[in-house]
Amino acid sequence: MDSPSFYEFKRKTSFFFKEQIKTARLAFTDVTPAEILTEEATDGDSITLDCRILGFISRAAFEVDDYWRIVDVLHKRLWKYDKKRWQCSYKALILLERLLTHGPKSVAEDFQYDKDIIWEMGSLKYVDEKGFNWGLSVRNKSERVLKLLQDESYLKEQRETVRKITTGIKGSGSFCQRSSMDPNSKEYPTFASYGRCNSQYNTSQKQEDDANKGYFIKERIQNLREFSNDYRFMPEISSGITNSCLSSRHGYKEDHPFCEDRQHQIRESLLS
């Protein structure tokens, strides 16, 4: 059995090589930071779906080129659904839900042909070794996404709710203020995240992930920004986390993507 220190070494080594590959792609191909973030957010790795990443992707989707890149990645993840390797498709479903309620209105139209595969995902039956019913989680997510895709009035209602909450948060004044806390400080808060989609964890691995999760997410985003200083829709990395969170019926919290003033007019016109 690997010791904790050896496990950490393997993790950091793997992370290093992945970053080098990503750096090369950004430098020598036409891939965009948002496209890479979408691929990473919906891959089969055990890293959790971080709400900050989802927020960045939903904002980037308002840029036309990135929109089609993001949509293409999601289509591929959904259509590769397999009951033995369902994690990538499930993560894509989570991101699709986010885009439907927070992204451009055209998302609903562009995923109409994916409804059959989303419906099929709802039939997954899987309970992990710790007794967690992932099949139920996938079914609940599948049902909500299908309702958003099929019921135009429900989709409009959900998007309007998002807008009202955003307006209320902005009106309060204090919720969108950024902390002056140093990102390298020990007090730097960890990010809120969705439940992990890879249940093949032992206890020591989970503890290691909890300790390093914030580090890996910050490193990924920071490295992307080094190659995208002129990238209009890649937001600055805040040293703090907004207190504005939405509580869903599934019990997770997510920071609101329209809390910042930058590019607000563009996003609002697209949402109306």
N, C-alpha and C positions, 0 to 999 in steps of 0.2 A: 504494500500500500504506500502511495506517495506521501511524503511528509508535507506539512503545510508550506514550508519554505521552498521545496521543490515544485510544488503545485503553483506557487506564486511565480517562480522563475519561468515555468512553462507558459503561464498566462502572459507574462510581460514579453517573453520572446515572441510568442504568437502575435501579440498586439503590435510589436515592433515591425515584424515582416509584413503584416497587413497594412500598416501605415505606409511602408515603403512602396508597396504595390499601388496603394491609393494615390500617393504623391506622384508616381509615374503616370498614372491615368490622367490626373489633373493637368500634368505638365505636357503630355504628348498626345492626348486625345481630346475630343470635344465634349467629354463628359462634364457635367456641372456639379457643384457641391450638393445641390438639392437632390440630384439624381443618385449620388452616392449615399446620401443620408437615407433616401427611400429604400435603397437596396439593403443597407445595414439594418434599418428598422424592421425589415420584413425577412431577414435571413433566418437560417436555422440555428444560429448560435444561441447560447443560453443567456445572453445579455437581455435584460428586461426592456420592454418598450417604454422609453422615457418620455414623459409629457413635454419636456423642453424640445426634444427632437420632433415630436409630432406637431408642436406649435410652429417650429421653423418650417417644416414641410408644408403645412397648411397656408402659411404666409407666402412661401415661394410659389405655390400653385397659382397665384394671381398673375405671375409672369408667364406669357404665352408659351415660350419655348420650354420652360421648366414644367409647365402644366402637362404638356404631352409626354414628357419624359417620365414624370411621376405616374401618370395614368398608365403608360406602357408597362412600367414595372409592376404595378398592381394587377393589371390584366394577366401578366405572365404568372405571378404568384398564385392568383386564384385558379387559373386553369391547370396548374400543376398540382392541384389538390389530390392528396392520396390519404387514405385512412391510416396508413402506417407512418406517414410523414406529413402530418397535418399542420405542424406549427407555423410554417411560413405562410400558408393560406390564412390561418387564423389571425396572424399579425397583420396581414394585408386587409383583412376584414375590419380590424380595429382602426387601422389608418383610414380605410374607406369611410367608416362611420364618422370619423373626425372631419374628413373633407366634405362630407354631405352637409354637416351642420355648421362648419366653420369656413369652408372653402368656396370657390366659385359655384354659381348656380348650375353651370353646365355639367358638373360632376354627375348629377342624377341621370341626365340624358345619356351620358357616355358609358354608363354601367348597366343599362337596361338589358343588354345581351348577356350579362353575367348572372342574371337572376337564377337561372337553373342550377349553376354550380354552387351558388350561395345557398340555395334551398337544399341541395345535396349535402352540404357541409352540416346542416342542421341534424342530420341523421347519425352523426358520429357518436359512438359509444366508447368511452374510455375513462377509466378510473385509475389513477396512479397508485403507486405502492403505499402512499400515505393516506389513501382514501379520498383524495380530492377528485370530484367528478368534472373532468374537463369536457366531457361530452355535453353536459348541461350548460357549461359556460359558452361553448361554441354554438349550441342551439339558441340560447338567449340572444347572443350577438347576431346570429343569422336572422332571427325573427325581426329584430329591431332594424337591421339594415334593409331587409326586404320591405318592411313597412315604409321606411323612408323613401325607397325607390318606387314603390307602388302607389302610395297615398300622397298626392301632391299637397293636399291641405295639411296633412300631418307634418310633412317636410317643411312647409312654410311656417307652421306654428313653432316647430323646433328651432328654426333659424331666427324667428322673431324673438323667441325666448333668449337665445344667445345674445342678440342685439340689445335687448332690454337690460340684461344683466351687465353687459359691457357699459351701457350708458350710465347705469347706476353706480358702477365702480368708478367710472371717470368723474362722475359728479361728486363723489365723496372726497376726491382730491388726494387723500393720503395713501390709498391702496396701490397706486401705480408708481410710488416713489421707489427709487432704487437704493439699495443699501450701499454704504461706502465700505463694506467689509472686504478685506483682501481675499481674493479667490484662493490664495495659497495658505490662508490662515487655517488653523485647526478647527476654528469655529465655523468655517464655511459649511453651509447646510447641504445635505444630500438632496437629490432631486426626487420629487414625487414620481411614482412610476406605476405602470400597469403590472398586473401579475405576470410572472414569467410563463412562457409557453413551453419550456422544456422541463419536464418533471424528473428527468434522470439526474437528480442531484443527490449527493449525500450531505450529511450535516456539515462537514468541514468545508465542502465546496460552497455551500450557501453562506457560511460565515465569511469566507474569503470574498465572495461576491459582494456582500453587504459592505465590507470594508473598502473595496476597491471600485465599486460601481460609479461613484461620483468622479473618481479620478479618470477612469476610462472615458466616460461621456465628455468631460471637459477637454481631455486631450484630443478626442476625435473632432470636436467642433472647432477647437482652437487651430488645429492643423489645417482644417478646411479653410478657415478664414485667412490663413497666411497666403493662400493661393486665390483669394477672391476679394481683395481689397476694394475692387471696383464693382463687385457684384451687388446690384441694387437691392435685392430682396433678401440677402443674407444678413440677419439682424446682428447687432453687436452682442457680445457675450456679457451679459450683466453680471456683476459681482454679487448680486443678491437675487432673490426670487420673489416675485410678486405674491402678495397675499390673496390675490383674486383667484379663487378656484371655484369650479363648478362641481357639485356633487351629483353623481349619476345614480340611477336606480341600481347599479351594480356595486356601488359602494366605493369606487375609486374617485380620486380628485384630479383635476387637471387645470393647469394655469390657462388663463384666457388669452387667446392669440391676438386680440384687437386692443390690448391694454396700452400699447405704445402709440404715441402721436405720429411717428414717422410712417409715411405712406398711408395715413388714415383715410384721406379723401379718396384715394384710388380704391382701396378695399371697400369702403362704404358704398361707392357708386356701383361696384360690381355685385355687391350683396343685395342691393335694393331691387 
